[in-house]
Amino acid sequence: MATNAPVSALVWWIIPGCALIGAIIYVVWVARFQKKYENETSRSVGKFKKFQDSLSAQQGGSAKRDRGQRSNTDPHTQAKS
């Protein structure tokens, strides 16, 4: 049993050490690349909004009216009686 004590103690240091290193790498990676992903998301949302507006303009604004009517019939947005 005495020979396993140093290995056990080493494992108790290695596992938290690896977790700490992994956490530091993750934080650095997120901090470094977060703006890139936010920009791509904003660009995608902007392109989709532009597409919706152009579709609405082609259909004479009926798409916006339809969207508004659907949101009024949504059971999640109506007050429960």
C-alpha positions in Angstrom: 0.0 0.0 0.0 2.8 2.4 0.7 4.0 2.3 -2.9 0.7 3.6 -4.2 0.7 6.7 -2.0 3.1 8.7 -4.2 1.1 7.9 -7.3 -2.1 8.8 -5.6 -0.7 12.1 -4.5 0.6 12.8 -8.0 -2.9 12.1 -9.5 -4.4 14.6 -7.0 -2.0 17.2 -8.4 -2.2 16.3 -12.1 -6.0 16.3 -12.5 -6.6 19.8 -11.0 -3.5 21.0 -12.9 -4.8 19.8 -16.2 -8.3 21.3 -15.4 -6.6 24.7 -14.6 -4.6 24.6 -17.8 -7.7 23.7 -19.8 -9.7 26.5 -18.3 -7.0 29.0 -19.0 -6.8 27.9 -22.6 -10.5 28.0 -23.0 -10.8 31.6 -21.6 -8.0 32.8 -23.8 -9.6 31.1 -26.9 -13.0 32.6 -26.2 -11.6 36.1 -25.5 -9.6 36.0 -28.7 -12.3 34.7 -31.1 -15.5 36.0 -29.5 -15.6 39.2 -31.6 -15.2 37.2 -34.8 -18.2 35.1 -34.1 -20.3 38.0 -32.9 -19.5 39.9 -36.1 -20.5 36.9 -38.2 -23.8 36.5 -36.3 -24.6 40.2 -36.7 -23.8 40.0 -40.3 -26.1 36.9 -40.8 -28.9 38.6 -38.9 -28.5 41.7 -40.9 -28.6 39.8 -44.2 -31.7 37.9 -43.1 -33.4 41.1 -42.1 -32.5 42.6 -45.5 -33.9 39.5 -47.2 -37.1 39.8 -45.2 -37.5 43.5 -46.1 -36.8 42.9 -49.8 -39.4 40.0 -49.8 -41.9 42.2 -48.1 -41.3 45.0 -50.6 -41.8 42.6 -53.5 -45.1 41.3 -52.1 -46.4 44.8 -51.4 -45.9 44.6 -47.6 -48.2 41.6 -47.2 -45.5 39.5 -45.6 -45.3 42.0 -42.7 -49.0 42.0 -42.3 -49.1 38.2 -42.3 -46.3 38.1 -39.7 -48.3 40.5 -37.5 -51.4 38.4 -37.7 -49.6 35.2 -36.9 -48.1 36.7 -33.8 -51.5 37.8 -32.6 -52.8 34.2 -32.8 -49.7 32.7 -31.1 -51.0 31.0 -27.9 -47.8 31.8 -26.0 -48.3 35.6 -26.4 -52.0 35.7 -25.5 -53.1 36.2 -21.9 -54.6 33.1 -20.3 -58.2 33.4 -19.2 
